[in-house]
Amino acid sequence: MNMLWLQSAGCGGCTMSLLCAEGPNVFELLSDAGIETLWHPSLSVETGGEVRRILAAVEAGEIPLDVLCIEGSVVTGPRGTGRYHMLAGTGRPMLDWVGALAPLAQDVVAVGSCAAFGGITSAGGNPAGAIGLAYDGKLPGGALPGDFRARSGRPVINIAGCPTHPDWITETLLLLADDRLGAEDLDPLGRPRFFADHLVHHGCTKNEFYEYKASARELSEIGCMMEHLGCVGTQAHGDCNIRPWNGSGSCTRGNYPCINCTAPEFEEPRHPFTETPTIAGIPVGLPSDMPKAWFMALASLSKAATPRRIDTNAHSDRIRIPPGGDTRK
């Protein structure tokens, strides 16, 4: 399976994340699966004329293109020309290359939320006109038409995340190599369901605090961050706490709130990431399938029943009272 990887407007963080794939590492994994990288701008040795010849051969159909991976948003400015971002040495905008190569690919993969929806590079006034491949924020239709289908018949596969998890990339590529990723395996936003059918809340190490609504008030505290610190892990799609980065890390495990980076338009929540907006004292970002009245009743009962151990630990930067123990200094 031939894979071509292009980096468009973004920070390159998804490639950095991919390099954290372990057991085996990403190079061994792709090689063992028979996935050949035609070119990757950060990882391949080819440069200059060699790259132009590869791109020309792919565009001419001389080299079959099985998977086209795009990392980073696609820039459309100024005035729809895309010339704010030229693919170096080719004299053509990245927007043009995406439009030329995507129809040739058996599958098109958007790597990261910038490529999927526009992401961080589309935040603010977006003077560059940054958009995703198949979406402009939440709206269908980006650099490619909303009804675009690759030669496989599949839509753009959106491996969202900022950055995306290395296993989400490698597992998607392995499924494509084995032709085991059907339309039913993608959610309505084109995200592979093997990670998108989970919530970041699942497996969160702060769930005991969440159950009692024992809430942290500062980022250094280990209590639940939903009530005061902007965490939306109960709504965010991803298995980040089920298979954490490098076997142990995730945003919430590092005492930072989940900002729902796998979703379109996460980059502009209209409030600080580390603050929970409320209406009449009720958090706006409640679990997606829980009525507000139920949440308030549950929260009131839970807070009344909170053990001293949990309440004390929630407002500390470490465990002060162990289960069944007394206060430790």
C-alpha positions as CSV (number, residue, x, y, z in Angstrom):
1,M,0.0,0.0,0.0
2,N,1.5,3.3,-1.1
3,M,1.1,6.2,1.2
4,L,1.8,9.9,0.4
5,W,1.9,12.3,3.3
6,L,1.7,16.0,2.8
7,Q,2.0,18.6,5.6
8,S,-0.2,21.6,5.0
9,A,-0.8,24.6,7.4
10,G,-0.1,23.5,10.9
11,C,2.5,22.9,13.5
12,G,3.6,19.4,12.6
13,G,2.5,18.2,16.0
14,C,0.6,15.2,14.6
15,T,3.8,13.9,13.0
16,M,5.6,14.4,16.3
17,S,2.8,12.5,18.0
18,L,3.1,9.7,15.4
19,L,6.8,9.3,16.3
20,C,5.7,8.3,19.8
21,A,4.1,5.1,18.5
22,E,5.6,2.3,20.5
23,G,5.9,-1.5,20.5
24,P,6.7,-1.6,17.6
25,N,7.8,1.9,16.5
26,V,6.0,3.5,13.6
27,F,8.7,2.6,11.0
28,E,8.7,-1.1,11.9
29,L,4.9,-1.1,12.1
30,L,4.3,0.4,8.7
31,S,7.0,-1.7,7.1
32,D,5.7,-5.0,8.6
33,A,2.2,-4.1,7.3
34,G,3.5,-3.6,3.8
35,I,2.8,0.2,3.9
36,E,5.3,2.1,1.8
37,T,5.7,5.8,2.4
38,L,6.2,7.4,-1.0
39,W,7.2,10.6,0.7
40,H,6.8,12.4,4.0
41,P,8.3,15.9,4.3
42,S,9.7,15.4,7.7
43,L,10.7,11.7,7.6
44,S,11.8,11.0,4.1
45,V,15.2,11.5,2.6
46,E,14.1,12.7,-0.8
47,T,14.2,16.5,-1.4
48,G,14.0,19.0,-4.2
49,G,13.8,17.5,-7.7
50,E,13.3,14.0,-6.3
51,V,10.1,15.0,-4.6
52,R,8.8,16.9,-7.6
53,R,9.3,13.7,-9.7
54,I,7.4,11.6,-7.1
55,L,4.5,14.1,-7.1
56,A,4.5,14.3,-10.9
57,A,4.5,10.5,-11.2
58,V,1.6,10.1,-8.8
59,E,-0.4,12.9,-10.5
60,A,0.2,11.2,-13.9
61,G,-1.0,7.9,-12.5
62,E,2.4,6.3,-13.0
63,I,2.6,5.5,-9.3
64,P,-0.6,4.2,-7.7
65,L,-1.8,6.2,-4.7
66,D,-3.5,4.1,-2.1
67,V,-3.6,6.6,0.8
68,L,-3.2,10.3,0.7
69,C,-2.6,11.7,4.2
70,I,-2.9,15.4,4.8
71,E,-1.7,17.0,8.0
72,G,-2.6,20.5,8.8
73,S,-5.4,22.7,7.4
74,V,-5.7,23.8,3.8
75,V,-5.2,27.5,3.2
76,T,-7.5,29.1,0.6
77,G,-6.4,32.7,0.8
78,P,-6.1,35.1,-0.8
79,R,-9.5,35.2,-2.5
80,G,-9.7,31.5,-2.9
81,T,-6.4,31.0,-4.7
82,G,-4.6,29.2,-1.9
83,R,-1.4,31.1,-2.8
84,Y,-0.7,32.0,0.8
85,H,0.6,28.4,1.0
86,M,2.7,27.2,-2.0
87,L,4.1,23.7,-2.0
88,A,7.8,24.6,-2.1
89,G,9.5,24.1,-5.5
90,T,6.3,23.2,-7.4
91,G,4.9,26.7,-8.1
92,R,1.5,25.4,-7.1
93,P,-0.6,26.0,-4.0
94,M,-1.2,23.1,-1.6
95,L,-4.9,23.7,-2.3
96,D,-4.3,22.8,-5.9
97,W,-2.3,19.7,-5.0
98,V,-5.0,18.5,-2.7
99,G,-7.6,18.9,-5.4
100,A,-5.5,17.1,-7.9
101,L,-4.3,14.1,-5.8
102,A,-7.4,13.4,-3.7
103,P,-9.5,11.9,-6.6
104,L,-6.6,9.6,-7.4
105,A,-6.3,8.1,-4.0
106,Q,-7.9,4.9,-2.9
107,D,-8.5,6.7,0.5
108,V,-7.9,10.2,1.8
109,V,-7.0,10.6,5.5
110,A,-7.1,13.9,7.4
111,V,-4.5,13.7,10.1
112,G,-5.4,15.9,13.1
113,S,-8.2,18.4,13.7
114,C,-6.6,21.1,11.5
115,A,-6.8,18.8,8.4
116,A,-10.3,17.5,9.5
117,F,-12.1,20.7,10.4
118,G,-9.7,23.7,10.2
119,G,-8.6,23.5,13.8
120,I,-6.3,25.9,15.5
121,T,-5.0,27.4,12.2
122,S,-8.6,28.6,11.5
123,A,-9.0,30.4,14.8
124,G,-9.4,34.1,15.2
125,G,-10.2,36.1,12.1
126,N,-8.8,33.3,9.9
127,P,-7.2,35.7,7.4
128,A,-5.6,32.8,5.6
129,G,-8.9,31.1,5.0
130,A,-7.8,27.9,6.6
131,I,-10.3,25.0,6.3
132,G,-10.3,21.2,6.7
133,L,-10.4,18.7,3.8
134,A,-14.1,17.8,4.0
135,Y,-15.3,20.3,6.6
136,D,-15.1,24.0,7.2
137,G,-15.5,23.9,11.0
138,K,-18.9,22.2,11.5
139,L,-20.0,22.8,7.9
140,P,-19.7,20.0,5.3
141,G,-17.5,21.0,2.4
142,G,-13.9,22.2,2.8
143,A,-11.0,22.0,0.4
144,L,-12.9,19.0,-1.1
145,P,-16.7,19.0,-1.8
146,G,-18.9,17.8,1.1
147,D,-20.0,14.8,-1.0
148,F,-16.4,13.8,-1.9
149,R,-15.7,10.1,-2.0
150,A,-12.3,8.5,-2.6
151,R,-11.9,5.7,-5.1
152,S,-12.8,3.3,-2.3
153,G,-16.2,4.9,-1.9
154,R,-15.2,6.1,1.5
155,P,-15.4,9.8,2.6
156,V,-12.4,11.6,4.0
157,I,-11.4,9.7,7.1
158,N,-10.9,12.3,9.9
159,I,-8.4,11.2,12.5
160,A,-9.2,14.2,14.6
161,G,-7.2,15.4,17.7
162,C,-4.8,18.2,18.5
163,P,-2.5,16.4,18.2
164,T,-4.0,13.1,17.3
165,H,-3.1,9.9,19.2
166,P,-0.3,7.9,17.4
167,D,-2.3,4.7,17.8
168,W,-5.3,6.3,16.1
169,I,-3.1,7.0,13.0
170,T,-1.4,3.6,12.9
171,E,-4.6,1.6,13.6
172,T,-6.5,3.5,10.8
173,L,-3.7,2.8,8.4
174,L,-3.5,-0.9,9.3
175,L,-7.3,-1.2,8.9
176,L,-7.1,0.4,5.4
177,A,-4.2,-1.9,4.5
178,D,-6.3,-4.9,5.4
179,D,-9.5,-3.4,3.8
180,R,-11.3,-3.6,7.1
181,L,-12.6,0.0,7.5
182,G,-16.1,0.3,6.2
183,A,-18.5,3.2,6.1
184,E,-20.2,1.8,9.2
185,D,-16.9,2.1,11.0
186,L,-16.9,5.9,10.8
187,D,-19.0,8.2,12.9
188,P,-21.1,11.0,11.3
189,L,-18.1,13.3,11.3
190,G,-15.9,10.7,9.5
191,R,-13.9,9.8,12.6
192,P,-13.0,6.1,13.1
193,R,-15.4,4.7,15.6
194,F,-12.8,2.6,17.3
195,F,-11.8,5.7,19.2
196,A,-14.7,8.1,18.6
197,D,-17.3,5.8,20.2
198,H,-15.6,6.4,23.6
199,L,-15.5,9.6,25.7
200,V,-12.4,11.1,27.3
201,H,-14.4,10.6,30.5
202,H,-14.1,6.9,30.2
203,G,-11.1,5.7,32.3
204,C,-10.4,9.2,33.6
205,T,-8.4,8.9,36.9
206,K,-10.5,11.7,38.3
207,N,-13.8,9.8,38.1
208,E,-14.1,9.2,41.8
209,F,-14.0,12.9,42.3
210,Y,-16.5,13.4,39.5
211,E,-18.9,11.0,41.1
212,Y,-19.0,13.1,44.3
213,K,-18.7,16.4,42.5
214,A,-15.6,17.0,44.5
215,S,-14.2,19.8,42.3
216,A,-10.7,21.3,41.9
217,R,-10.6,25.1,42.0
218,E,-7.0,25.5,40.7
219,L,-5.1,23.6,38.0
220,S,-2.7,22.2,40.5
221,E,-5.5,20.4,42.4
222,I,-6.4,16.8,41.7
223,G,-10.2,17.0,42.0
224,C,-12.6,16.9,39.0
225,M,-12.2,19.8,36.7
226,M,-15.6,19.9,35.1
227,E,-17.4,22.2,37.6
228,H,-14.8,25.1,37.6
229,L,-11.9,24.5,35.3
230,G,-13.6,23.9,31.9
231,C,-13.1,20.2,31.4
232,V,-15.5,18.7,28.8
233,G,-14.3,15.1,28.9
234,T,-17.9,14.0,29.5
235,Q,-18.7,15.2,26.0
236,A,-15.4,14.8,24.1
237,H,-15.0,11.8,21.8
238,G,-11.8,9.9,22.3
239,D,-10.3,7.0,24.2
240,C,-7.4,9.1,25.6
241,N,-7.8,7.8,29.1
242,I,-8.3,4.2,28.0
243,R,-5.1,4.0,26.0
244,P,-3.1,7.1,27.2
245,W,-0.1,8.5,25.4
246,N,3.2,6.6,26.0
247,G,1.2,4.2,28.2
248,S,0.6,6.7,31.0
249,G,-0.2,10.3,29.8
250,S,-3.3,12.2,28.9
251,C,-4.5,15.8,29.4
252,T,-6.6,15.0,32.5
253,R,-4.0,12.8,34.0
254,G,-1.7,15.8,33.8
255,N,-4.2,17.8,35.7
256,Y,-5.3,19.8,32.6
257,P,-8.9,20.0,31.5
258,C,-10.0,18.2,28.3
259,I,-10.8,20.9,25.7
260,N,-12.5,18.5,23.3
261,C,-9.8,18.7,20.6
262,T,-11.3,16.0,18.5
263,A,-14.4,18.1,17.7
264,P,-14.9,20.8,15.1
265,E,-14.5,24.4,16.3
266,F,-13.0,23.3,19.7
267,E,-10.4,26.1,19.1
268,E,-13.0,28.8,19.8
269,P,-15.1,27.8,22.8
270,R,-16.0,31.5,23.4
271,H,-14.6,31.3,26.9
272,P,-11.2,30.6,28.4
273,F,-10.3,26.9,28.1
274,T,-9.7,26.6,31.8
275,E,-13.0,28.2,32.9
276,T,-16.4,26.5,33.1
277,P,-19.2,28.8,31.8
278,T,-22.4,28.5,33.9
279,I,-26.0,29.7,33.8
280,A,-27.5,30.2,37.2
281,G,-24.6,28.3,38.7
282,I,-25.2,25.3,36.4
283,P,-22.3,24.3,34.2
284,V,-23.2,24.7,30.5
285,G,-21.0,21.7,29.5
286,L,-23.0,18.9,31.1
287,P,-22.6,15.3,30.0
288,S,-24.2,15.1,26.6
289,D,-26.9,12.6,27.5
290,M,-27.9,13.9,31.0
291,P,-30.8,16.3,31.6
292,K,-29.8,19.3,33.6
293,A,-32.4,18.7,36.3
294,W,-31.0,15.2,36.9
295,F,-27.5,16.5,37.1
296,M,-28.4,19.1,39.7
297,A,-30.3,16.5,41.8
298,L,-27.4,14.1,41.5
299,A,-24.8,16.8,42.3
300,S,-26.6,17.9,45.4
301,L,-26.9,14.4,46.8
302,S,-23.3,13.6,45.8
303,K,-21.8,16.6,47.5
304,A,-23.8,15.9,50.7
305,A,-22.4,12.3,50.7
306,T,-18.8,13.2,49.9
307,P,-16.3,11.4,52.2
308,R,-13.8,13.7,54.0
309,R,-10.9,11.9,52.2
310,I,-12.3,12.8,48.7
311,D,-13.1,16.4,49.7
312,T,-9.7,16.9,51.2
313,N,-7.8,15.3,48.3
314,A,-9.8,17.2,45.7
315,H,-8.4,20.5,46.8
316,S,-4.8,19.4,47.1
317,D,-2.1,18.8,44.6
318,R,-1.5,15.3,46.0
319,I,-3.1,12.6,48.0
320,R,-3.4,13.9,51.6
321,I,-5.7,11.1,53.0
322,P,-5.3,7.6,51.6
323,P,-8.2,5.2,51.5
324,G,-9.0,4.2,55.1
325,G,-6.1,6.4,56.4
326,D,-5.5,9.6,58.3
327,T,-4.2,12.9,57.1
328,R,-0.6,12.7,55.9
329,K,1.7,15.6,55.9
